[in-house]
Amino acid sequence: MAQGRSPGVKFGTDGVRGVANTELTPEDALRLGYAAARVFGGQLLVGRDTRISGSMLAGALAAGVASGGGDVLDAGILPTPGVAALAPRLEASAGAVVSASHNPFPDNGIKFFSARGRKLPSETEREIERFVAEAGEPAPEVRPTSEGVGEVRRLDDASDRYVAGALKLLRPRAEGLKVRLDCANGAAYRAAPMLFSELGAEVSVAGAEPTGTNINDRCGSTNIGELDGRGADVSFAFDGDADRVLALDERGEVVDGDRIIALLARDMFERGVLAPAGAVVTVMSNLGFFKALDSLEIPYEVTPVGDRHVAETMYRDGASLGGEQSGHVILSDYVTTGDGLMTALAILDVMTRTGKPLSELAGVMDVYPQELINVRVAGTDLAQSLSESERVSGAVRDAESRLGSEGRILLRPSGTEPLVRVMVEHADPDTCREVCEAVAGVVEAAGSGGSGSRKTQEAKEAKQAKEVKEEEA
């Protein structure tokens, strides 16, 4: 192992992430692999997405595991939920994924799943960090030698195993349906076309020619506006590691995560298979979602932002459905984590069983106009204190009074950036925008001691961004 301390291997909300080869280096991956071998032992299943840095980091991670005495099953390019699904089936001690999900290609990340295919508790992540942070070389009596060194073996049929397992869980009759896929030039570029072709659907595919540098580039769920859904009964757009999916209906209209969860919740509720806990969503779900489920008398629980919070709440309460507006949906009767392919299968299943087009199914909820303004402040501590200040609280109360029952306001500090996020929803888009701008102005004025305006600050930031681009050019 390399000498010295790792400078910054810390788990965030979704593993360790950063720009590959600077913020996340092969040395970091090596240390993480060694630490994972010490914590989990046994055999780790390792998969990755299509980023050019993926093989570098996955190789270093595997070397670290072997150096710590663990064995590695290298699954190659495989969706993140594929690693979570196969880890327990292959009796792996843990799963690891090298991916930065929906981020641009220069970024990469490393995250782990337990032997049961679940995200790790924070205590286990802290334990891995402690091993990573050990100074100097491991003592000779700790580093294994001879037969104690681990082995790295290829798992060449990982995508086939993942697809076969998914179809055993849910296999809608999709013969004759026209299905359009956008694989984001990412981890689903093999598995998704294979899966939907097995259903007998007429499949057309975009975003399935990865170069290592085009993942999420004007394609996938984060760029769904680039997908041409004309002529298809339904279109599915995955993100880079395929743990998310968004859809287009037969008219080309976007069906986001809120609508997906709402239509699945209604179907499961009507069939009596929705667990008593109902659906689990975050505070960022659209107001229309909550109104729809209230009208249907379907229970739900609301968590802070982040799929980790959704997953933990679902596991604690025994919920069978949960997710986020971004299309990260968990169907716990089938999977342990967000799985874009399984979510797409579930949507197809509702369509084929009911004989209804997706546009009609997605009409279960109305999407309320939403305005979001991120107010930049001097630091994360200030962001927290501003969100709790009496001045800002008064502005929020005034906003709530104006919005009434046809709207809502959500104000929260970012957990990772010096920002206060102001989000407003209302049936009238003009009211929505005006209220959001007014509260954001109060937050900015409070943060600057009463001077300056939000629009002035935006103009300054735009000017600075232009100057940076001109310098880079």
N, C-alpha and C positions, 0 to 999 in steps of 0.2 A: 504494500500500500504506500501511497505517496506520503512524504514527510509533512509535518505541520498540521494546522487546523483548517478544516473547510471553512471558507470565509462567509458563506451565506446560505447554507442548505436549511431552509425552514419551510414547513408545510403551511400552505395557505388554505383557502376554502376548498380547493380541489387539487391537492398534491403540491409538489414543488414545481414552479413554473418560472420561465424567464427566457431571454434571448439565448438561443443555443450557441455554445462555445464562448460566451462571455459571462452571462448571468447564470447559466446552467452548463457546466463544462463536463467533458468526459471524466475528469477527476471527481467531480461531484457524483456522477452516476456510479463510478467505481465504489466510492464510499457508501453510497446508498445501497448498492448491491451487497456489499460486505455486511452492512448493518442489518439488512433484511435477512440475510442468512443467519445472523446471530439471533434475531428476534423470532423468525419463523421456523428455521431449520427445514429439513425435508427438501421438497421439490417445488420450485416456483414456475408458474406459467407466465411467459412474457410475450406481449403483443405490442404492436406499434401502428401508427398511421403512416402516411406516405411522404412525410416531410424529408427533405434531403438529409437532415441531421439525425433522422430516426435510427438508421442503422449504426451510426457512430455511437449514439447514446445507449441504444439497446445492447450493442456489443460490450460497451464498458460496464453497463449494469450487470450483464450476464457474467462477465469476468469477475466482478466483485462478489457476486453470489458464490461462484465456484471457489474463489479464494477464501471465502468464509466457510467452505465445507458443504454448501448447498448445491443441489442439482438444478438445472434449468431446462425447461421445455420451451424452445423458441418457436412461437406460433407465427412469426413473421407479421405481415400486414393483416390486421384483424380488428373489427370494430371493438371499441371499449366494452360494450355489453357482451360481446362474444367472449372476452377474457373472463368477465364476471360469471357467465353461464358455464363455461367449460372448466373453470377451476375446481368446483366441487365434483363434477362428473369425472374428471381425471384424477381426483383425490390429491390435488396439489395442496401444499401447505399455505399458499397464498397466490395471488395473481398480481402482475405488475403491467402497467400500460405506459408506453412512451408516446405521449401525445399532448398537444396544446389545444385540442378540441376545435373551437370555432375561431381561434386566434389566427393571424396571418402566419405565413410559412417560416419567417425567421425565428419565431418563438417555438419553444418545445416545453415538455413537462414530463414528470414521472409521478404516477400515483399508484397506490396499492389497493387490492381487495383482500378480504379475509378468505379463509378456506371455504367459507359458505357463500362467497361472491358478494359480500357486503362491503361498503366503505368502512375504513378503519375508524374506531373510536379515537378521539384526540389523545387519550392516554397512550395508545400504541404508537401513534405518530411521534409523540414526545420521546418515547423509548428509542425509536429509530434515530431521532435527532441526537440523543445522548451518545449512541454508538458512533454516529457520523462525526461528532465533535471530539472524539478521543484524540489526544495529541500524539503525534509520532507514529511509528510503526507498531502494530500489534505485537505483544510479547511473543517470543518463540513458542511458548507453551500454549498460546491461544491460537496462532495461525496453524491450520492443519497442513500436514504433509503426507506424502505417499498415498495410500488408499483413501486418506481423509479429504483429499482435494475433490471438489465437486466436478460434475460432468455437464457439458452443454450439448443437448440433442435437439434436432429439428423435429417439429410437428408439421409435416407437409400438408395434411388434410384438415387444418384447423377451420377454414371457412366452410368446408363440406360438413364437418361435425356441427358447427354452429347452426347452419341452415337446416340440417336434418333435425336438430333438437328443437328449433323454433317451430317447424312444421308439425312435429309431434304434439306440440302444445296447442296450436291453433292453425287450422287449415281451411280457410273460407273457400267456397266454390266460386272462383272468379273467371271461369271460362267465358270468353267472349268480351270481357271488359277490357277497355283500352287504358293502360296504366303508363304514365310518364314518370320517370325517375331522374332526379338530379343527385348524384353521389358526391358532389363537392370536390371531385378529384381527390377524395380522401379514402378512409379505411373501408368504406362500404362498396368500393368500385367493383369488387368481385362478388361479394356476398349478396348485395341487394338484387342485381339482375338475376342471379341464380335462384334466389328465393321466389321472386314473383313469376319467373318463367315456369317454375315447378307448379304454380297454381293454375297454369293454363291461360293466364292473361296474355293479351297482346301488349308486349312491353317495348317501350322506346326509352333510350337512355341518353342522358347528358352528364357531363362532369365525371366521366369514367376513363379519362386518359391522363393519369397523374404523371407529372414530370419531376416531382420533388419540390417544385417551387410554385405550383399553381393551385395548391390546396386552398379552398375557401376564396379563391380569387374570382370575383364576379360570378360566383356560382354557389350552390348550397343554400341552406336554410337562412343564413345571414344575408343572402342576396337573392331572395326568392323572386323579387321583381324581374330578375333576368330569365326566369324559367317561362318558357312558352307552353302554357297548358291547353292551347286550343286543340280541339279534336280528341281530347282525352276525357274519359269519364272521371278520372281523378289523377292528380299529380302529387308526388311526394318529393320533398327536398330535405336531404339529411345535412348535418354539419360534418366537420372534418373527421370526427371519430364516431359518428353515427349514434350518439346517445340522445340526439334530438331529431325531431322531424316536424316540419310544417307542411301543410297541404294546400293545393288549389282545387276548387270544385270544378264542375264541368263548364262553368261560365268564366273560369279563370280568376275567381275571387279567392283571396287568401283566407285560409282557415287556420288560425293561430292556436297556440296551446290552450288558451282558455276555452275556445269553442270545441276543441278536440275533447278536453276533459268534460265539458258540459254535455256533449252528445253521448259520450261513453257513460257518464254518470246516469243520464236518463235511461239509456238502454239497460244498464245493469240493474238499476232500481226497479224498472218495470218488470224485469225477469226475475227479480228476487235474489240476485247474486251479488248485490252491492253490500259490503259489510256494514254493520250498524253504525260504525264511525263515519260513514259517508266518504266524501272526497276531502283531500288535504291539499290546500293551495297556499300561496304566499300573499302578503299584503299588497303586492303589485298586480294581482289579478284584477281584471276590469270590473267596474261596478256592475256592468250588465251581467256578468257571471253570477255575482251574489244575488241579484234580483231574480235571475232565472231559477236558480236552485231554491230560493225562498218560495217562489210561486209553485214549484213542483214539490215542495215540502221534503226536499232532499237535504239531509244534514251535511255540514262541512266544518272543517277546522282551518284556521288561518295561522300561518307561521311567519317568522321573519324571512327575508329574501335569502334564497340559496337552496339548491336541491338537497344539501346535507340535512337542513332543518326539516324539509318535507319527508325525506326518507326516515329520519329518526322518529318523527311523529307518527308516520304510518306504521313503523315497526312496533312502537310503544302501544298504539291504540288498536292494532290489528286492522287497519284500513286497507282496502283493496285497490284504491285508486288515488293518485295524487300527481302533482306536477306544477309546472310553471308556464307562464305565457310564452316563453321562448320555445316551447315544444319539447321540453324535457319532461316526459311522462313516465310514471312508474305504475305498472300493472302487477301488483304483488302476487296475484294468483299464478302468474307465469314467470316473473323475473324479479331480481333483487335490486335492480338499479334502472335508471332511465335507459330505454332501448327503443331507438327510432324505428327499427324494422318491426319489432313486435307491436308497437303502437300503430304502424301502418297496417299491419295484419288485422288488428282489432277494428280499425276504421272500415276496412274492406269487409270484415265479417258483419258489421252492422248494416252496411250498404246492401250486401247480398241477401241477408236474412230478411230485411224489411222491404227490399225492392225499391228503396227510396234513393234519389240522387243525393250527393253530398251537400248540395246547396240547401235542400230541404232539411236535412238532418242538422246542419250547422245553424239553421234558423232557430234553434232552441234558445238562443240568447241574442240580444241586441248589443252591439258594441258601442259603448258610450265614448264620445270624443274625449281624448286625453291629451293633456299638456304637461310636459316635464321640463323643468329648468334646473340645471346644476349650478349652484352659486359657489364659486371658488372663494375660499377664505385662507387665512394665514397658516392654519395648521389643523390637524385632526382633533386636538383638544378643544380648539376654538369652535370647530364645527359642532361638537357635542354640546358645549355650553350655550352656543347660540340657539340650538334647537330647543333648549330648555328654558331660555330667558323669558321674562315676563313680556318684554316688548314684542318678541316674535310670537309668543303664545297668544297675546292679544290680537295680533293680526290673523292668526289661525282661527280664533273664535269668531272674528268678524267675517272671515271667509266662509266658515261653516254656516253662519246665519244667512249669508247671501245665497249659498248653494242650496240650502234646504234639503229636502228629501230626494231631490233630483240630481244630487251631486255629492262629491266628497273631496277632501283634501288630505294628502299624506305628506308629512314633512319628516325627513330622517337624515341624520348625518351618515356619510359614507364610512364604511369600516376600513377602507384601504386608501382613500384619497382625502385631501383637505377640501371636501365638498359638502354642502348641504343640499340635498335633493328635495325639490318642491314639485309634487305631482298633484294635479287637479283633474277631476273628471266631472262632466256635467252634460245633460242632454243638449244644451245649447253651446255650440263650439265657441261663440264669441264670449259668452260668460266664462267659459272654461279658460280661455286665453287671458282675459282681463284679470280674473281672480289670481291666476298663477303668477302673472307678471307683477301684480300688486304685492303679493306676499314675498316673492323673490326680491323685490325692491327693498322691502323692510329688512329682510335677512342681510342683504348686502350692506345697507346703511348701518345696521347694527354692528356688522363685522368690521366696518371701516371707521367706526366712531361717528357716523352720520354724514360723511362726505362721499361724493362720487355717486354715480348711478350705474345700474346694471348695464344699460346700453353703452355707456361710455367705456366700461370695463370690457364689454364684448368687442367694441371697436379697437381698443388697445390690443387685445389678444389676437384679433384678426390681423392687425398690422404686424405684430410680432411674428405670427405664423408665416405671413407673406415674406418678411425679411429673411426668416430662416430658410424657406424654400429657395429664395433667390441666391442665398449664400451657398446652399448645397448644389444648386445648378451650376 
